[in-house]
Amino acid sequence: MILSKLEKYNTVYTTKDFSIFDRVIGNRLPTTARAEANINRIMKSIEEKYIPLPILVNKQMKVVDGLHRLEAHRRLEKPIRYIITNVDVDVKDIQRINNISNNWNTEDYLNSNMDVEKTKFPNTFDTKPYHMYSLFKEKYKFSHRNNLMMLLDVPSITKELEEEFKQGKFKILDWMNACDTAEYITGFKSYLTDYKNRNFVTAFLQVFKHWRFSKRTWNKKLAQNSRKIVHCTNAADYREVILEVYNWGLQERSRLKVKEAA
């Protein structure tokens, strides 16, 4: 439904025809577990006391703000009020609006950017960065930050890198190397219960990237002294423990240093 230029904007309309609304490509899908929980909260609130708060749509009737509210009204078969804005709004604006009341999380940003990839590259979207990230995430099940560290091949994740991921600028540096690293760490399962702990993986990746790190040495030391790798509450402590295990029995010139690994 495309409205003519003669239509008045910023007027509150009411409808029970939910088919007239559409979703902006890249906006959050109302199908995640988090979205479902929020929709249920809205439904409960409406059932307790119906307050007809309008949603905001653009000239193409695509929802700018209130997607979960729309879905709650649709399920309850209650009329929805809406306001049409003549302001051009893109997905970045929607993210900013939503973050005021219901912050986007990593999964929201991932799904949003995957949505954009599907639209831009309908035949090859599964080869694009965010779809590849999703595949990596589902296969290895490491934390978001650890996934980024491996896929970007960096020793730490800065706010700038996090922001680039959110803004659709994420690029994988070396897919095969990231998978090899993830497989290697997964192999620690026989020795460590914390092998997928975010702080442990962060610390290990920092040591792993040291130019003198030897897989052969680490594999031997891990097999001999895995019991020394106790649970820690932060990456710095894990790094100290990892280095202690790695350096055990080595001559001074062969040892890795904490400041060099950090």
Secondary structure as a PSIPRED ss2 file (coil, helix, strand):
# PSIPRED VFORMAT (PSIPRED V4.0)

   1 M C   1.000  0.000  0.000
   2 I C   1.000  0.000  0.000
   3 L C   1.000  0.000  0.000
   4 S C   1.000  0.000  0.000
   5 K C   1.000  0.000  0.000
   6 L C   1.000  0.000  0.000
   7 E C   1.000  0.000  0.000
   8 K C   1.000  0.000  0.000
   9 Y C   1.000  0.000  0.000
  10 N C   1.000  0.000  0.000
  11 T C   1.000  0.000  0.000
  12 V E   0.000  0.000  1.000
  13 Y E   0.000  0.000  1.000
  14 T E   0.000  0.000  1.000
  15 T E   0.000  0.000  1.000
  16 K C   1.000  0.000  0.000
  17 D C   1.000  0.000  0.000
  18 F H   0.000  1.000  0.000
  19 S H   0.000  1.000  0.000
  20 I H   0.000  1.000  0.000
  21 F C   1.000  0.000  0.000
  22 D E   0.000  0.000  1.000
  23 R E   0.000  0.000  1.000
  24 V C   1.000  0.000  0.000
  25 I C   1.000  0.000  0.000
  26 G C   1.000  0.000  0.000
  27 N C   1.000  0.000  0.000
  28 R C   1.000  0.000  0.000
  29 L C   1.000  0.000  0.000
  30 P C   1.000  0.000  0.000
  31 T C   1.000  0.000  0.000
  32 T C   1.000  0.000  0.000
  33 A H   0.000  1.000  0.000
  34 R H   0.000  1.000  0.000
  35 A H   0.000  1.000  0.000
  36 E H   0.000  1.000  0.000
  37 A H   0.000  1.000  0.000
  38 N H   0.000  1.000  0.000
  39 I H   0.000  1.000  0.000
  40 N H   0.000  1.000  0.000
  41 R H   0.000  1.000  0.000
  42 I H   0.000  1.000  0.000
  43 M H   0.000  1.000  0.000
  44 K H   0.000  1.000  0.000
  45 S H   0.000  1.000  0.000
  46 I H   0.000  1.000  0.000
  47 E H   0.000  1.000  0.000
  48 E H   0.000  1.000  0.000
  49 K C   1.000  0.000  0.000
  50 Y C   1.000  0.000  0.000
  51 I C   1.000  0.000  0.000
  52 P C   1.000  0.000  0.000
  53 L C   1.000  0.000  0.000
  54 P C   1.000  0.000  0.000
  55 I E   0.000  0.000  1.000
  56 L E   0.000  0.000  1.000
  57 V E   0.000  0.000  1.000
  58 N C   1.000  0.000  0.000
  59 K C   1.000  0.000  0.000
  60 Q C   1.000  0.000  0.000
  61 M C   1.000  0.000  0.000
  62 K E   0.000  0.000  1.000
  63 V E   0.000  0.000  1.000
  64 V E   0.000  0.000  1.000
  65 D E   0.000  0.000  1.000
  66 G C   1.000  0.000  0.000
  67 L H   0.000  1.000  0.000
  68 H H   0.000  1.000  0.000
  69 R H   0.000  1.000  0.000
  70 L H   0.000  1.000  0.000
  71 E H   0.000  1.000  0.000
  72 A H   0.000  1.000  0.000
  73 H H   0.000  1.000  0.000
  74 R H   0.000  1.000  0.000
  75 R H   0.000  1.000  0.000
  76 L H   0.000  1.000  0.000
  77 E C   1.000  0.000  0.000
  78 K C   1.000  0.000  0.000
  79 P C   1.000  0.000  0.000
  80 I E   0.000  0.000  1.000
  81 R E   0.000  0.000  1.000
  82 Y E   0.000  0.000  1.000
  83 I E   0.000  0.000  1.000
  84 I E   0.000  0.000  1.000
  85 T C   1.000  0.000  0.000
  86 N C   1.000  0.000  0.000
  87 V C   1.000  0.000  0.000
  88 D C   1.000  0.000  0.000
  89 V C   1.000  0.000  0.000
  90 D C   1.000  0.000  0.000
  91 V H   0.000  1.000  0.000
  92 K H   0.000  1.000  0.000
  93 D H   0.000  1.000  0.000
  94 I H   0.000  1.000  0.000
  95 Q H   0.000  1.000  0.000
  96 R H   0.000  1.000  0.000
  97 I H   0.000  1.000  0.000
  98 N H   0.000  1.000  0.000
  99 N H   0.000  1.000  0.000
 100 I H   0.000  1.000  0.000
 101 S H   0.000  1.000  0.000
 102 N C   1.000  0.000  0.000
 103 N C   1.000  0.000  0.000
 104 W C   1.000  0.000  0.000
 105 N C   1.000  0.000  0.000
 106 T H   0.000  1.000  0.000
 107 E H   0.000  1.000  0.000
 108 D H   0.000  1.000  0.000
 109 Y H   0.000  1.000  0.000
 110 L H   0.000  1.000  0.000
 111 N H   0.000  1.000  0.000
 112 S H   0.000  1.000  0.000
 113 N H   0.000  1.000  0.000
 114 M H   0.000  1.000  0.000
 115 D H   0.000  1.000  0.000
 116 V H   0.000  1.000  0.000
 117 E H   0.000  1.000  0.000
 118 K H   0.000  1.000  0.000
 119 T H   0.000  1.000  0.000
 120 K H   0.000  1.000  0.000
 121 F C   1.000  0.000  0.000
 122 P C   1.000  0.000  0.000
 123 N C   1.000  0.000  0.000
 124 T C   1.000  0.000  0.000
 125 F H   0.000  1.000  0.000
 126 D H   0.000  1.000  0.000
 127 T H   0.000  1.000  0.000
 128 K C   1.000  0.000  0.000
 129 P H   0.000  1.000  0.000
 130 Y H   0.000  1.000  0.000
 131 H H   0.000  1.000  0.000
 132 M H   0.000  1.000  0.000
 133 Y H   0.000  1.000  0.000
 134 S H   0.000  1.000  0.000
 135 L H   0.000  1.000  0.000
 136 F H   0.000  1.000  0.000
 137 K H   0.000  1.000  0.000
 138 E H   0.000  1.000  0.000
 139 K H   0.000  1.000  0.000
 140 Y H   0.000  1.000  0.000
 141 K C   1.000  0.000  0.000
 142 F C   1.000  0.000  0.000
 143 S C   1.000  0.000  0.000
 144 H H   0.000  1.000  0.000
 145 R H   0.000  1.000  0.000
 146 N H   0.000  1.000  0.000
 147 N H   0.000  1.000  0.000
 148 L H   0.000  1.000  0.000
 149 M H   0.000  1.000  0.000
 150 M H   0.000  1.000  0.000
 151 L H   0.000  1.000  0.000
 152 L H   0.000  1.000  0.000
 153 D C   1.000  0.000  0.000
 154 V C   1.000  0.000  0.000
 155 P C   1.000  0.000  0.000
 156 S C   1.000  0.000  0.000
 157 I C   1.000  0.000  0.000
 158 T C   1.000  0.000  0.000
 159 K H   0.000  1.000  0.000
 160 E H   0.000  1.000  0.000
 161 L H   0.000  1.000  0.000
 162 E H   0.000  1.000  0.000
 163 E H   0.000  1.000  0.000
 164 E H   0.000  1.000  0.000
 165 F H   0.000  1.000  0.000
 166 K H   0.000  1.000  0.000
 167 Q C   1.000  0.000  0.000
 168 G C   1.000  0.000  0.000
 169 K C   1.000  0.000  0.000
 170 F C   1.000  0.000  0.000
 171 K C   1.000  0.000  0.000
 172 I C   1.000  0.000  0.000
 173 L C   1.000  0.000  0.000
 174 D C   1.000  0.000  0.000
 175 W H   0.000  1.000  0.000
 176 M H   0.000  1.000  0.000
 177 N H   0.000  1.000  0.000
 178 A H   0.000  1.000  0.000
 179 C H   0.000  1.000  0.000
 180 D H   0.000  1.000  0.000
 181 T H   0.000  1.000  0.000
 182 A H   0.000  1.000  0.000
 183 E H   0.000  1.000  0.000
 184 Y H   0.000  1.000  0.000
 185 I H   0.000  1.000  0.000
 186 T H   0.000  1.000  0.000
 187 G H   0.000  1.000  0.000
 188 F H   0.000  1.000  0.000
 189 K H   0.000  1.000  0.000
 190 S H   0.000  1.000  0.000
 191 Y C   1.000  0.000  0.000
 192 L C   1.000  0.000  0.000
 193 T C   1.000  0.000  0.000
 194 D C   1.000  0.000  0.000
 195 Y C   1.000  0.000  0.000
 196 K C   1.000  0.000  0.000
 197 N C   1.000  0.000  0.000
 198 R H   0.000  1.000  0.000
 199 N H   0.000  1.000  0.000
 200 F H   0.000  1.000  0.000
 201 V H   0.000  1.000  0.000
 202 T H   0.000  1.000  0.000
 203 A H   0.000  1.000  0.000
 204 F H   0.000  1.000  0.000
 205 L H   0.000  1.000  0.000
 206 Q H   0.000  1.000  0.000
 207 V H   0.000  1.000  0.000
 208 F H   0.000  1.000  0.000
 209 K C   1.000  0.000  0.000
 210 H C   1.000  0.000  0.000
 211 W C   1.000  0.000  0.000
 212 R C   1.000  0.000  0.000
 213 F C   1.000  0.000  0.000
 214 S C   1.000  0.000  0.000
 215 K H   0.000  1.000  0.000
 216 R H   0.000  1.000  0.000
 217 T H   0.000  1.000  0.000
 218 W H   0.000  1.000  0.000
 219 N H   0.000  1.000  0.000
 220 K H   0.000  1.000  0.000
 221 K H   0.000  1.000  0.000
 222 L H   0.000  1.000  0.000
 223 A H   0.000  1.000  0.000
 224 Q H   0.000  1.000  0.000
 225 N H   0.000  1.000  0.000
 226 S H   0.000  1.000  0.000
 227 R H   0.000  1.000  0.000
 228 K H   0.000  1.000  0.000
 229 I C   1.000  0.000  0.000
 230 V C   1.000  0.000  0.000
 231 H C   1.000  0.000  0.000
 232 C C   1.000  0.000  0.000
 233 T C   1.000  0.000  0.000
 234 N C   1.000  0.000  0.000
 235 A H   0.000  1.000  0.000
 236 A H   0.000  1.000  0.000
 237 D H   0.000  1.000  0.000
 238 Y H   0.000  1.000  0.000
 239 R H   0.000  1.000  0.000
 240 E H   0.000  1.000  0.000
 241 V H   0.000  1.000  0.000
 242 I H   0.000  1.000  0.000
 243 L H   0.000  1.000  0.000
 244 E H   0.000  1.000  0.000
 245 V H   0.000  1.000  0.000
 246 Y H   0.000  1.000  0.000
 247 N H   0.000  1.000  0.000
 248 W C   1.000  0.000  0.000
 249 G C   1.000  0.000  0.000
 250 L C   1.000  0.000  0.000
 251 Q C   1.000  0.000  0.000
 252 E H   0.000  1.000  0.000
 253 R H   0.000  1.000  0.000
 254 S H   0.000  1.000  0.000
 255 R C   1.000  0.000  0.000
 256 L C   1.000  0.000  0.000
 257 K C   1.000  0.000  0.000
 258 V H   0.000  1.000  0.000
 259 K H   0.000  1.000  0.000
 260 E H   0.000  1.000  0.000
 261 A H   0.000  1.000  0.000
 262 A C   1.000  0.000  0.000
